[in-house]
Amino acid sequence: MRLQTNTPERLVVVDRPWLFFLLFAFIGVICASGAVRALGGETPGMAVPMLVGMGCCLFMILYFVRPLRLEVDVTAGTVEVRQLALGRWRQVVLPLEAVAKAGVQGQAEHRHGPRPLWLALSLERGDQTEWQAVTAPSRLGGEARAAQYFNAWLKSHRAREKLRK
């Protein structure tokens, strides 16, 4: 999780899980080279398990590696959340004034304790407060840090707005 821009007019938080991508890509390349070597050697039957291993690594990249971008623009008055999930960008754009806070919803049981699953924004609609999930489930925990950055920025933004009035 990286805080890319933090100004009074704009907040950009980016999470790119490069470590997991590189790990799965490295294992996939090893499996692919093993398949090529097996096809050219004495054991062509070993190419099938190697290709299956390469396919599993590709699936792991598509399923687990989910870049996240949270962007708040005061001039446009929007909160934009983009996440790559299974090869497609999912984008949610909400009005800034309707967002009360950010948080995480859902818990995954983990041997080191519960882990947040997805980023959600609390929307104020009249008397009611409604939570809207804006990311796909993730097991890496970047959503909790994005919520912390957003809440800290929103608190300072609301304080500046009160001073202007």
C-alpha positions in Angstrom: 0.0 0.0 0.0 1.4 3.3 -1.1 0.2 6.8 -0.4 0.8 8.3 -3.9 -0.7 11.8 -3.4 -1.9 13.5 -0.2 -2.9 17.1 -0.8 -5.9 19.0 0.5 -7.5 18.8 -3.0 -6.6 15.2 -3.8 -5.8 11.8 -2.2 -4.5 8.8 -4.2 -3.8 5.5 -2.5 -2.4 2.6 -4.6 -1.9 -1.0 -3.6 0.0 -3.2 -6.1 0.9 -6.6 -4.6 4.1 -7.0 -6.6 5.6 -9.6 -4.3 2.7 -12.1 -4.9 2.8 -11.4 -8.7 6.5 -12.0 -8.9 6.3 -15.2 -6.7 3.6 -16.8 -8.9 5.2 -15.6 -12.1 8.5 -17.1 -11.1 7.0 -20.5 -10.3 5.0 -20.3 -13.5 8.2 -19.7 -15.5 9.9 -22.6 -13.8 6.9 -24.9 -14.7 6.9 -23.7 -18.3 10.6 -24.3 -18.7 10.2 -27.8 -17.1 7.4 -28.5 -19.6 9.6 -27.5 -22.6 12.5 -29.5 -21.2 10.3 -32.6 -20.7 8.9 -32.4 -24.2 12.4 -32.3 -25.6 13.8 -35.0 -23.4 13.2 -38.6 -22.5 10.0 -38.0 -20.4 7.4 -36.2 -22.5 4.7 -37.3 -20.1 6.1 -34.9 -17.5 5.1 -32.0 -19.6 1.4 -32.3 -18.7 1.9 -31.9 -14.9 4.2 -29.0 -15.6 1.7 -27.3 -17.9 -1.0 -27.8 -15.2 1.3 -26.2 -12.7 1.9 -23.2 -15.0 -1.9 -22.9 -15.5 -2.4 -22.9 -11.7 0.2 -20.1 -11.3 -1.7 -18.1 -14.0 -5.0 -18.7 -12.1 -3.3 -17.6 -8.8 -2.1 -14.4 -10.5 -5.6 -13.6 -11.8 -7.4 -14.5 -8.5 -5.1 -13.3 -5.8 -3.2 -10.3 -7.3 -5.7 -7.5 -7.2 -4.3 -4.0 -7.6 -6.3 -1.3 -5.8 -6.5 2.4 -6.5 -8.5 4.8 -4.2 -8.7 8.3 -5.6 -10.5 11.3 -4.0 -10.8 14.5 -6.1 -12.2 17.6 -4.3 -12.6 19.6 -7.5 -14.7 16.9 -9.1 -16.3 16.0 -5.8 -15.9 12.3 -6.3 -14.4 9.2 -4.6 -13.2 6.7 -7.2 -12.2 3.1 -6.3 -10.7 0.9 -9.0 -9.6 -2.7 -8.6 -8.4 -5.3 -11.0 -10.2 -8.6 -10.3 -10.0 -11.6 -12.6 -8.6 -9.6 -15.5 -11.3 -6.8 -15.4 -11.2 -3.4 -13.8 -14.0 -2.8 -11.4 -14.7 0.9 -10.9 -17.0 2.6 -8.4 -17.5 6.4 -8.4 -19.4 8.0 -5.6 -20.0 11.7 -4.6 -17.6 12.9 -2.0 -20.2 14.6 0.1 -22.2 11.4 0.5 -19.3 9.4 2.0 -19.1 9.4 5.7 -16.2 7.1 6.3 -14.4 4.0 5.0 -14.0 0.7 6.6 -13.6 -3.0 6.0 -16.3 -5.6 6.0 -16.2 -9.3 6.5 -13.7 -11.4 8.3 -11.7 -14.3 7.1 -10.5 -16.8 9.7 -6.8 -17.0 9.6 -4.3 -18.6 11.9 -3.0 -15.2 13.0 -6.5 -13.9 13.6 -9.3 -12.5 11.5 -8.4 -10.7 8.3 -10.5 -8.0 6.5 -12.0 -9.0 3.2 -13.2 -5.9 1.3 -13.2 -2.2 1.4 -16.6 -0.5 2.0 -17.7 3.1 2.1 -20.3 4.4 4.5 -22.9 6.5 2.6 -25.2 9.0 4.3 -28.6 9.1 2.7 -30.9 11.3 4.7 -31.4 9.7 8.1 -29.9 6.4 7.1 -26.3 5.2 6.8 -25.6 2.5 4.3 -22.4 0.6 3.7 -21.5 -0.1 0.1 -18.7 -2.6 -0.8 -16.4 -1.1 -3.4 -13.8 -3.8 -3.8 -13.8 -7.5 -4.5 -12.8 -9.7 -1.6 -9.1 -9.8 -0.9 -6.9 -11.7 1.5 -3.9 -9.4 1.5 -5.1 -6.7 3.9 -4.4 -3.6 1.7 -8.0 -2.5 2.1 -7.6 -1.8 5.9 -4.7 0.6 5.2 -6.6 2.3 2.4 -9.5 2.8 4.8 -7.1 4.3 7.4 -5.6 6.7 4.8 -9.0 7.7 3.5 -10.5 8.3 7.0 -7.5 10.5 8.1 -7.8 12.5 4.9 -11.5 12.9 5.1 -11.3 14.1 8.7 -8.8 16.8 7.8 -11.0 17.7 4.7 -14.1 18.1 6.8 -12.2 20.3 9.3 -11.0 22.6 6.5 -14.6 22.8 5.2 -15.8 23.9 8.7 -13.1 26.6 8.8 -14.2 28.0 5.4 -17.8 28.3 6.6 
